[in-house]
Amino acid sequence: MLLTGGSAVIHSLCGINIITICFLLPLGTIISTIFGGIKGTFLINYIHNVIIFIIIFIFTFVTYQTSSLLGSFSQIYTLLVNESLNHPVDGNFQGSYLTFNSRNGLMFYLMNLIGNFGTVFLDNGYYNKVIAASSKSIVRAYIFSGLAWFAIPFVTGTTMGIISITLQTNPLFPTYPNQLNEYEITSGLTLPSAAIVLLGKTGSLLSFILIYLTCTSAMSSQFIAVTSIITFDIYRIYFHPNASKKQLFFISHLSLFIFVLIMNFLSIGLYYSSISMGYLYKLMGILISSAVIPVIFTLLSTKQNKLAVCLSPLLGLICSIISWLLTTKYFFEKINIQTTGSNLSMLIGNLVALLSPCLFIPLLNLIKPNENPYDFVSMRRIALIEDDLINTNNSTIVEIERAIIYLKDNSRFICFLAIGITICFIIIWPWPMFASSYIFSETFFICWICFGIIWLLISFSIVGIYPIIQHFQTIKSIFRLIYFDIKTFLQRD
């Protein structure tokens, strides 16, 4: 999805052939993944995130403070009100851009929730990072990152959306005198178009860097996730249990190249089939969310049998695709890319994907009850690759036991915090504004934007500054060693 969308955006900015972009975009990530591994991924993600924050800050402060085209909250608010009158939004309360009461917004809200259940619960990249970090660090990291992450789409989407809406009639807008059509919007061209009208060539360059860093950062995590599954969960378990470290590395690199080739060809095919990133984003929940509830029961229950684990996601997938296509046929009388991409069809498919396993899991468990409940003890016996790190060392065993005790002691607090944050984000925040059909006043609009900017600053502090403070001594030691190495090398000459 990211490769398809990222390639389309870069193609629109630079005019480079889409096939060339699809093959070149992952190249740097492949090299860094092969030589850096998961540690390199951590470092690359940090650097990319810092640069992404800086670019977002530039767009934000130019939009609301220094731009001669916009430059003030009051002027932006007036332009949004005028656009709501001149080009009312179908499905929004009074056609306004300044309300949460939106029919299409509600459907996207539900699809977004369902699809992201799948991307979080089923993404091995999250589990890799948990395993690689200490238990004490990971609790703070996931809570802080969950809070910090939201500011990025919140502020970026609001800012670049405002620019595209208010300046689409400006001669500097890339598609002038035409507006961005639905396909261009769902292909991700809103951000670069807004950046160009705001900052010209500088905006084009910044949006290119932003898209490139976003795509490569996400790719690096996915490459690690895919290769680790193929290498350790498939090859090592089912084909060669006694594989050496060298053999595992070979399979890891081979699987990486094969996966990238498949990803490249799929992205090229999707682009030339006129399937946009927005279409894939909504389709994502239909294809993967049927595995969410089976995974939850696998982790939280010892009674779910293998039949339910293996079959319920497949049955859910079949039901979701059937319901998606039947809904399309019923309401639109024909099935094509445009009709299957409608919010209503996608929403029905997403809902069936997520909820249908709730029917299949009990039935499959009744057919063949789980006679030997899994106790998760075998998880502790998983051997590491390096011989010197296999859990025969007493200190390693003690560390594992301490980690388990720490997680058990903090599990209630973590659950309470996670549930509280979830309720705030998906119920307390949006629903009162949706139900009341409130249209933002100028004062509320200004407070809304300022709130987003403050949140973005806090997020940057968490993501960009806090890690440096936390590991300052380590960073200092590394630079000291580099300095002495360079000094020794120069003195030798």
C-alpha positions as CSV (number, residue, x, y, z in Angstrom):
1,M,0.0,0.0,0.0
2,L,2.7,2.5,1.0
3,L,4.8,1.5,-2.1
4,T,1.9,2.0,-4.4
5,G,0.9,5.4,-2.8
6,G,4.5,6.6,-2.4
7,S,5.4,5.7,-6.0
8,A,2.3,7.6,-7.3
9,V,3.2,10.7,-5.2
10,I,6.9,10.7,-6.3
11,H,5.8,10.1,-9.9
12,S,3.6,13.2,-9.7
13,L,6.4,15.3,-8.2
14,C,9.3,14.2,-10.4
15,G,7.8,12.6,-13.4
16,I,10.0,9.5,-13.0
17,N,8.6,6.3,-14.6
18,I,6.5,4.5,-12.0
19,I,8.2,1.1,-12.6
20,T,11.6,2.7,-11.9
21,I,10.3,4.3,-8.7
22,C,8.8,0.9,-7.5
23,F,12.2,-0.7,-7.9
24,L,14.4,2.1,-6.6
25,L,12.3,3.2,-3.6
26,P,13.0,0.0,-1.5
27,L,16.6,-0.2,-2.6
28,G,18.2,1.8,0.2
29,T,15.9,0.1,2.8
30,I,17.1,-3.3,1.6
31,I,20.7,-2.4,2.0
32,S,20.2,-0.9,5.5
33,T,18.1,-3.9,6.6
34,I,20.7,-6.5,5.4
35,F,23.6,-4.8,7.1
36,G,21.8,-3.1,10.0
37,G,19.2,-5.6,11.1
38,I,16.7,-4.6,13.7
39,K,19.2,-2.4,15.5
40,G,19.8,-0.5,12.3
41,T,16.0,-0.3,11.9
42,F,15.7,1.4,15.3
43,L,18.4,4.0,14.4
44,I,17.0,4.7,10.9
45,N,13.5,5.1,12.2
46,Y,14.7,7.6,14.9
47,I,16.6,9.7,12.3
48,H,13.7,9.6,9.9
49,N,11.1,10.5,12.5
50,V,13.2,13.6,13.6
51,I,13.4,14.8,10.0
52,I,9.7,14.1,9.4
53,F,8.8,16.2,12.5
54,I,11.0,19.1,11.3
55,I,9.2,19.1,7.9
56,I,5.8,19.0,9.5
57,F,6.8,21.9,11.7
58,I,7.8,23.9,8.6
59,F,4.5,23.3,6.9
60,T,2.5,24.1,10.0
61,F,4.2,27.3,11.0
62,V,4.3,28.7,7.4
63,T,0.6,27.9,7.0
64,Y,-0.6,29.6,10.2
65,Q,2.0,32.3,10.6
66,T,4.2,33.4,7.7
67,S,2.4,32.5,4.5
68,S,1.3,35.5,2.4
69,L,-1.6,33.3,1.0
70,L,-2.9,32.4,4.4
71,G,-0.8,33.4,7.4
72,S,-3.5,33.9,10.1
73,F,-6.1,31.8,11.9
74,S,-8.9,34.3,11.2
75,Q,-8.2,34.4,7.5
76,I,-8.0,30.6,7.2
77,Y,-11.3,30.3,9.1
78,T,-13.0,32.8,6.8
79,L,-11.8,30.9,3.7
80,L,-13.1,27.6,5.1
81,V,-16.5,29.1,5.8
82,N,-16.6,30.5,2.2
83,E,-15.6,27.2,0.7
84,S,-18.3,25.5,2.7
85,L,-20.8,27.9,1.1
86,N,-19.4,27.7,-2.4
87,H,-18.5,24.0,-2.5
88,P,-20.6,22.3,0.3
89,V,-19.5,18.8,1.3
90,D,-22.0,16.1,0.5
91,G,-22.9,14.2,3.7
92,N,-21.6,16.9,6.1
93,F,-23.9,18.8,8.4
94,Q,-24.9,22.0,6.4
95,G,-22.1,21.0,3.9
96,S,-19.5,22.4,6.3
97,Y,-15.8,21.6,6.4
98,L,-15.9,22.6,10.1
99,T,-18.0,19.9,11.6
100,F,-17.5,16.3,12.8
101,N,-21.0,15.4,11.7
102,S,-20.2,13.7,8.5
103,R,-21.8,10.6,6.9
104,N,-18.7,9.6,4.9
105,G,-16.5,10.6,7.9
106,L,-18.4,8.1,10.1
107,M,-18.0,5.3,7.6
108,F,-14.3,6.0,7.3
109,Y,-14.0,6.2,11.1
110,L,-15.3,2.6,11.4
111,M,-13.2,1.3,8.5
112,N,-10.1,3.0,9.9
113,L,-10.7,1.3,13.3
114,I,-11.3,-2.1,11.8
115,G,-8.4,-1.9,9.4
116,N,-6.0,-0.7,12.0
117,F,-7.0,-3.5,14.4
118,G,-5.6,-5.7,11.7
119,T,-2.4,-3.8,11.1
120,V,-1.6,-3.6,14.8
121,F,-2.7,-7.1,16.1
122,L,-1.3,-8.9,13.0
123,D,1.9,-6.9,12.3
124,N,4.9,-8.9,13.3
125,G,7.0,-5.7,13.3
126,Y,5.4,-4.7,16.6
127,Y,6.3,-8.0,18.2
128,N,9.9,-7.8,16.9
129,K,10.4,-4.5,18.6
130,V,8.9,-5.8,21.9
131,I,11.3,-8.8,21.8
132,A,14.3,-6.7,21.0
133,A,13.7,-4.2,23.9
134,S,13.7,-4.7,27.6
135,S,10.4,-5.3,29.4
136,K,10.7,-2.0,31.4
137,S,11.5,0.1,28.4
138,I,8.7,-1.4,26.2
139,V,5.9,-0.4,28.6
140,R,6.9,3.3,28.5
141,A,7.7,3.1,24.8
142,Y,4.4,1.9,23.6
143,I,2.3,4.2,25.8
144,F,4.4,7.2,24.9
145,S,4.6,6.4,21.2
146,G,0.9,5.7,21.0
147,L,0.2,9.2,22.4
148,A,3.0,10.8,20.3
149,W,2.0,9.2,17.0
150,F,-1.4,10.6,16.7
151,A,-0.2,14.2,16.5
152,I,1.5,13.5,13.2
153,P,-1.6,12.6,11.1
154,F,-3.7,15.0,13.2
155,V,-1.7,18.1,12.5
156,T,-0.4,17.1,9.0
157,G,-3.9,16.1,7.8
158,T,-5.5,19.2,9.2
159,T,-2.8,21.6,7.9
160,M,-2.4,20.1,4.4
161,G,-6.2,19.6,4.0
162,I,-6.8,23.2,4.9
163,I,-4.3,24.4,2.3
164,S,-5.8,22.2,-0.4
165,I,-9.4,23.4,0.3
166,T,-8.7,27.1,0.7
167,L,-6.1,27.5,-2.1
168,Q,-7.5,25.2,-4.8
169,T,-8.7,28.2,-6.8
170,N,-5.2,29.8,-6.6
171,P,-3.3,29.9,-9.9
172,L,-0.3,28.4,-8.1
173,F,-2.2,25.2,-7.3
174,P,-0.8,22.3,-9.4
175,T,-4.2,21.3,-10.9
176,Y,-5.5,24.9,-11.4
177,P,-8.1,25.7,-12.7
178,N,-9.4,22.2,-11.9
179,Q,-9.8,20.8,-8.4
180,L,-8.2,17.5,-7.3
181,N,-10.5,14.7,-8.3
182,E,-11.4,11.7,-6.2
183,Y,-8.7,9.4,-7.7
184,E,-6.0,12.0,-7.1
185,I,-7.0,12.6,-3.5
186,T,-7.1,8.8,-2.7
187,S,-3.7,8.4,-4.5
188,G,-2.2,10.7,-1.8
189,L,-1.7,13.8,-4.0
190,T,-3.3,16.2,-1.5
191,L,-0.1,16.7,0.5
192,P,2.3,17.4,-2.4
193,S,-0.2,19.7,-4.1
194,A,-0.6,21.7,-0.8
195,A,3.1,21.8,-0.3
196,I,3.7,23.2,-3.8
197,V,1.1,25.9,-3.6
198,L,2.5,26.9,-0.1
199,L,6.2,26.8,-0.7
200,G,6.8,26.3,-4.4
201,K,9.8,24.1,-5.3
202,T,10.9,24.0,-1.7
203,G,7.5,22.5,-0.8
204,S,7.9,20.0,-3.6
205,L,11.3,19.0,-2.2
206,L,10.1,18.8,1.4
207,S,7.1,16.7,0.4
208,F,9.4,14.3,-1.6
209,I,11.6,13.9,1.4
210,L,8.6,13.4,3.7
211,I,7.1,10.7,1.5
212,Y,10.5,9.0,1.0
213,L,11.3,8.8,4.7
214,T,7.8,7.6,5.6
215,C,7.8,4.8,3.0
216,T,11.4,3.6,3.8
217,S,10.9,3.8,7.5
218,A,7.7,1.6,7.3
219,M,9.4,-0.7,4.8
220,S,12.4,-1.4,7.1
221,S,10.1,-2.6,9.8
222,Q,8.1,-4.8,7.4
223,F,11.2,-6.3,5.9
224,I,12.4,-7.4,9.3
225,A,9.0,-8.8,10.1
226,V,8.6,-10.8,6.9
227,T,12.1,-12.2,6.9
228,S,11.9,-13.2,10.6
229,I,8.6,-15.1,10.0
230,I,10.0,-16.9,7.0
231,T,13.3,-17.7,8.5
232,F,12.5,-18.6,12.1
233,D,8.8,-19.5,12.1
234,I,8.7,-21.5,8.8
235,Y,12.2,-22.6,7.6
236,R,13.8,-23.2,11.0
237,I,10.8,-25.0,12.5
238,Y,9.5,-27.1,9.6
239,F,12.4,-27.5,7.2
240,H,15.8,-27.3,9.1
241,P,15.5,-27.2,12.9
242,N,19.3,-27.5,13.3
243,A,20.2,-24.7,10.8
244,S,23.3,-22.8,11.5
245,K,23.5,-19.1,11.8
246,K,25.0,-18.8,8.3
247,Q,22.2,-20.8,6.8
248,L,19.5,-18.7,8.6
249,F,21.1,-15.5,7.4
250,F,21.1,-16.8,3.8
251,I,17.4,-17.7,4.0
252,S,16.7,-14.3,5.6
253,H,18.4,-12.4,2.8
254,L,16.9,-14.7,0.1
255,S,13.3,-14.2,1.4
256,L,13.9,-10.5,1.6
257,F,14.8,-10.2,-2.1
258,I,11.8,-12.5,-3.1
259,F,9.4,-10.5,-1.0
260,V,10.6,-7.2,-2.4
261,L,10.3,-8.4,-6.0
262,I,6.7,-9.6,-5.3
263,M,5.9,-6.3,-3.6
264,N,7.4,-4.3,-6.6
265,F,5.4,-6.2,-9.2
266,L,2.1,-6.0,-7.2
267,S,2.6,-2.3,-6.7
268,I,3.2,-1.8,-10.5
269,G,0.1,-3.9,-11.3
270,L,-2.1,-2.0,-8.8
271,Y,-0.9,1.4,-10.2
272,Y,-1.7,0.5,-13.8
273,S,-5.0,-1.0,-12.7
274,S,-6.0,2.5,-11.3
275,I,-6.2,1.1,-7.8
276,S,-5.2,3.9,-5.4
277,M,-3.7,4.0,-2.0
278,G,-7.0,5.1,-0.5
279,Y,-8.7,2.1,-2.1
280,L,-6.1,-0.3,-0.7
281,Y,-6.4,1.4,2.7
282,K,-10.1,0.6,2.9
283,L,-9.7,-2.8,1.4
284,M,-7.0,-3.7,4.0
285,G,-9.6,-4.4,6.7
286,I,-11.6,-6.8,4.5
287,L,-8.4,-8.8,3.7
288,I,-6.8,-9.1,7.1
289,S,-9.2,-8.2,10.0
290,S,-10.8,-11.7,10.1
291,A,-7.6,-12.8,11.9
292,V,-7.9,-10.2,14.7
293,I,-10.3,-12.0,17.0
294,P,-8.6,-15.4,16.5
295,V,-5.3,-13.8,17.5
296,I,-6.8,-12.2,20.6
297,F,-8.2,-15.5,21.7
298,T,-4.9,-17.2,21.0
299,L,-3.1,-14.8,23.3
300,L,-5.7,-14.5,26.0
301,S,-7.4,-18.0,26.1
302,T,-6.0,-21.5,26.5
303,K,-9.2,-23.1,25.2
304,Q,-9.1,-22.1,21.6
305,N,-8.2,-25.1,19.4
306,K,-6.1,-25.3,16.3
307,L,-9.1,-25.7,14.1
308,A,-10.5,-22.4,15.2
309,V,-7.1,-20.6,14.9
310,C,-6.5,-21.9,11.3
311,L,-10.0,-21.9,9.8
312,S,-11.8,-18.9,11.3
313,P,-9.6,-16.3,9.6
314,L,-10.1,-18.0,6.2
315,L,-13.8,-18.4,6.7
316,G,-14.0,-14.8,7.8
317,L,-12.1,-13.7,4.7
318,I,-14.4,-15.5,2.4
319,C,-17.5,-14.0,4.1
320,S,-16.0,-10.5,4.0
321,I,-15.2,-10.7,0.3
322,I,-18.7,-12.1,-0.5
323,S,-20.5,-9.5,1.6
324,W,-18.4,-6.7,0.1
325,L,-19.2,-7.7,-3.5
326,L,-22.8,-8.5,-2.8
327,T,-23.3,-5.1,-1.2
328,T,-21.7,-3.5,-4.3
329,K,-24.0,-5.4,-6.7
330,Y,-27.1,-4.7,-4.7
331,F,-26.6,-0.9,-4.4
332,F,-24.8,-0.1,-7.6
333,E,-25.9,-3.0,-9.9
334,K,-22.4,-3.4,-11.3
335,I,-19.0,-4.4,-10.0
336,N,-16.0,-2.3,-10.9
337,I,-13.2,-0.4,-9.2
338,Q,-15.3,2.7,-8.7
339,T,-18.3,0.9,-7.2
340,T,-16.4,-1.6,-5.1
341,G,-14.4,1.3,-3.6
342,S,-17.5,3.0,-2.3
343,N,-17.6,3.7,1.5
344,L,-20.7,1.6,2.0
345,S,-19.5,-1.5,0.3
346,M,-16.1,-1.3,2.0
347,L,-17.7,-0.7,5.4
348,I,-19.9,-3.8,5.2
349,G,-17.0,-5.9,4.1
350,N,-14.8,-4.6,7.0
351,L,-17.5,-5.2,9.6
352,V,-18.1,-8.8,8.4
353,A,-14.3,-9.5,8.4
354,L,-13.9,-8.4,12.0
355,L,-17.1,-9.9,13.5
356,S,-17.7,-13.1,11.5
357,P,-15.0,-15.1,13.5
358,C,-17.1,-14.5,16.6
359,L,-19.5,-17.0,15.0
360,F,-17.0,-19.4,13.7
361,I,-14.7,-19.7,16.7
362,P,-17.3,-21.1,19.1
363,L,-18.6,-23.5,16.5
364,L,-15.2,-24.8,15.6
365,N,-14.3,-25.2,19.3
366,L,-17.5,-27.2,19.8
367,I,-16.6,-29.6,17.0
368,K,-13.3,-30.5,18.5
369,P,-12.7,-29.1,22.0
370,N,-9.1,-28.4,23.0
371,E,-8.2,-31.3,25.3
372,N,-4.7,-30.0,26.1
373,P,-4.9,-26.3,26.9
374,Y,-1.7,-24.4,26.0
375,D,0.2,-23.0,29.0
376,F,2.7,-20.8,27.2
377,V,5.6,-22.4,29.1
378,S,7.2,-23.6,25.9
379,M,7.7,-19.9,24.9
380,R,10.5,-19.7,27.4
381,R,12.3,-22.6,25.8
382,I,12.7,-20.9,22.4
383,A,16.4,-21.0,21.6
384,L,18.4,-18.0,20.4
385,I,20.6,-18.1,17.3
386,E,23.8,-17.3,19.1
387,D,25.3,-20.2,21.0
388,D,26.5,-18.0,23.8
389,L,23.1,-16.5,24.3
390,I,21.1,-19.7,24.7
391,N,19.2,-19.7,28.0
392,T,21.6,-22.0,30.0
393,N,23.2,-19.0,31.7
394,N,21.8,-18.5,35.2
395,S,22.0,-14.7,34.8
396,T,19.9,-14.9,31.7
397,I,17.2,-17.0,33.4
398,V,17.1,-14.6,36.3
399,E,16.6,-11.7,33.9
400,I,13.7,-13.5,32.2
401,E,12.1,-14.2,35.5
402,R,12.4,-10.6,36.6
403,A,10.9,-9.4,33.4
404,I,7.9,-11.8,33.8
405,I,7.4,-10.5,37.4
406,Y,7.6,-6.9,36.3
407,L,5.1,-7.4,33.5
408,K,2.6,-9.2,35.8
409,D,2.9,-6.6,38.5
410,N,2.2,-3.8,36.0
411,S,-0.3,-5.6,33.8
412,R,-3.4,-4.1,35.5
413,F,-2.0,-0.6,35.3
414,I,-1.1,-1.1,31.6
415,C,-4.5,-2.5,30.8
416,F,-6.3,0.4,32.6
417,L,-4.2,3.0,30.9
418,A,-4.6,1.4,27.4
419,I,-8.4,1.1,27.8
420,G,-8.6,4.7,29.1
421,I,-6.6,6.1,26.2
422,T,-8.7,4.1,23.8
423,I,-12.0,5.3,25.2
424,C,-10.8,8.9,25.1
425,F,-9.7,8.7,21.5
426,I,-12.6,6.8,19.9
427,I,-15.6,7.7,22.1
428,I,-15.1,10.7,24.4
429,W,-13.4,12.9,21.9
430,P,-15.2,12.4,18.6
431,W,-18.8,11.3,19.4
432,P,-20.1,14.3,21.3
433,M,-19.1,16.6,18.4
434,F,-20.6,14.2,15.9
435,A,-23.9,13.8,17.9
436,S,-24.3,17.5,18.5
437,S,-23.6,18.5,14.8
438,Y,-21.4,21.3,16.2
439,I,-19.8,23.6,13.6
440,F,-16.6,25.1,14.8
441,S,-16.7,28.7,15.8
442,E,-13.6,30.9,15.0
443,T,-12.5,30.7,18.7
444,F,-12.9,26.9,18.8
445,F,-11.1,26.5,15.5
446,I,-8.1,28.5,16.8
447,C,-8.0,26.5,20.0
448,W,-8.2,23.3,17.9
449,I,-5.2,24.2,15.8
450,C,-3.2,25.4,18.8
451,F,-4.0,22.2,20.6
452,G,-2.7,20.2,17.7
453,I,0.5,22.2,17.5
454,I,1.1,21.9,21.2
455,W,0.5,18.1,20.9
456,L,3.0,18.0,18.0
457,L,5.7,19.8,20.1
458,I,5.1,17.3,23.0
459,S,5.3,14.4,20.5
460,F,8.6,15.7,19.2
461,S,9.9,15.9,22.7
462,I,9.0,12.3,23.3
463,V,10.3,11.0,20.0
464,G,13.2,13.3,19.3
465,I,14.6,14.6,22.6
466,Y,13.7,12.1,25.3
467,P,15.8,9.2,23.7
468,I,18.9,11.5,23.6
469,I,18.4,12.4,27.3
470,Q,17.7,8.8,28.2
471,H,20.9,7.5,26.5
472,F,23.1,10.6,26.8
473,Q,26.0,8.7,28.5
474,T,26.0,6.0,25.8
475,I,25.9,8.5,23.0
476,K,28.7,10.5,24.7
477,S,30.8,7.3,25.0
478,I,30.3,6.4,21.4
479,F,31.4,9.8,20.1
480,R,34.3,9.8,22.5
481,L,35.5,6.5,21.0
482,I,35.0,7.8,17.5
483,Y,37.0,10.8,18.3
484,F,39.9,8.8,19.7
485,D,39.9,6.4,16.8
486,I,40.1,9.3,14.3
487,K,42.8,11.0,16.4
488,T,44.8,7.8,16.6
489,F,44.5,7.3,12.8
490,L,45.7,10.8,12.1
491,Q,48.6,10.6,14.4
492,R,49.7,7.3,12.8
493,D,50.0,9.1,9.5
